Amino acid sequence: MKAEDIVTIDLTGKTAIADTMVVASGRSNRHVGSIADNVTEALHKAGLKDIRTEGQPHCDWVLIDAGDVIVHVFRPEVREFYNLEKMWSGGRTASKRAS
């Protein structure tokens, strides 16, 4: 999928909405939408049924709610504006990984 700057944030003890948040970037609206579609399809194939998405068709920021895991896919400038990593990491270092 070629998502960029993937960060995983442990939400344990911070909120009851999820245990983990994944934040990633796509290069354009089309790329963000493609990443979101592929993640949603992979989650369905893994057996998850109650997956909700928000932010399509604009694809500046797509949120995928998979229950215990929430995935945010942003265009880089939108990600920088909202800066979820700083808001949710709370002093803990968020773990980055390659795509």
Buried (B, 14 or more C-beta within 10 A) or exposed (E): BEBBBBBBBBBEEBEEEBBBBBBBBBEEBEBBBBBBBBBBEEBEEEEBEEBEBEBBEEBBBBBBBBBEBBBBBBBBEBBEEEEBBEEBBEEEEBEEEEE
